[in-house]
Amino acid sequence: MQRKRIDSPSPRRTWMRATLALAAAAAIGAAHAQPKPAVVRLADQPGAEVDYAAVWVGEMLGYFDQEGIKIDRRTYPNGPAALLDFPSGNLDAVMAGLAPIMQFAAGGGQFVMVASLTKGNAPLVGRKQFKSYKDLDGRKVGTPGLGTIHDAVLFHVEKTQGIKFQRVPGKITDIAVMLDRGEVDAFIGWEPASAAAIAKAKDSHYVAQLPPIPNAESLELVFQPKIAKENPDLVVRFLRAKDNIAELVAKKMNDPSAKAVNRMALDSVMITDPRLDMPSTRLILKTISEQGKIKPELVADVDGWLGKYLDYSFLEKAEKSIK
């Protein structure tokens, strides 16, 4: 039987679809009745409010409250750390990068992937003397973790541009300090932590605000298989909030002064398409295979492997309900 490809049907979705998709994916209640109060223990990472804006905007607008959902936010240093805790049952859902999620799958981890959260999301911040990745050949480049999507981007750049970085692992929240101290010449990370670093670190800027991979798939939302199986019905509500994202995310950060930072950070991410960009997904997964992080046979048929975990039925039900 020939496998169906799972390419994205369109390059972009509206903010309505993105907010709708994430609210739908998180819903754990009856579809046509008053939902039972439920707590969703949701993992994210520090300084990632812009990347996960669709979730946090929905929460602040009372979108999840309407469905009887309370988000119990649990913050981990990076995606791999959250996924390590996923099998323990301490989490209901995880927001993390495509690369660590599929490395988790390669190690036998079980989950249901319900939506794409963010594309792009790998800004390279460095000293103003550096204007490109090529300028950083042989230089120290910070990374938030060797198992992250960001490390995969660095490897892709090294391979395609014939250069080599000195990787320096570090906390995403320490970018500005690392730059100021000269511990690194640049740092690849996520938003709004990267934009905040530029605001704090002397003589710094975006060396490259978007990764050199078109529509680079970045962050996904995955749920425990038990939840996906036992609570399949979805109810969604919608309120268009795109114009207020920066202000609302600043409130989520408990830092009203961060509004300007968030406006800058939003240019590093694409948060309007709830379906995976398959060309970049195939490239990223083959890249981490070349890094030795997953077995080559797993990426011989990326669509088939990913299809074991990716389930758009929740998203499709949500879209039908809004129509």
Secondary structure, DSSP 8 states (H G I E B T S, - for coil): --------SSS---HHHHHHHHHHHH--S-SSS----EEEEEEE-TT-TTTTHHHHHHHHTTHHHHTTEEEEEEE-SSHHHHHHHGGGTS-SEEEEEHHHHHHHHHTT---EEEEEEEEE---EEEETT--SSGGGTTSEEEES-TTSHHHHHHHHHHHHHT---EEEE--GGGHHHHHHTTS-SEEE--TTHHHHHHHHSTTEEEEESS-SSTT-EEEEEEE-HHHHHH-----------GGGHHHHHHHHTT-GGGHHHHHHHGGGEE-S--S--HHHHHHHHHHHHHTTSS-GGGGTTHHHHHTTTB-THHHHHHHHHH-
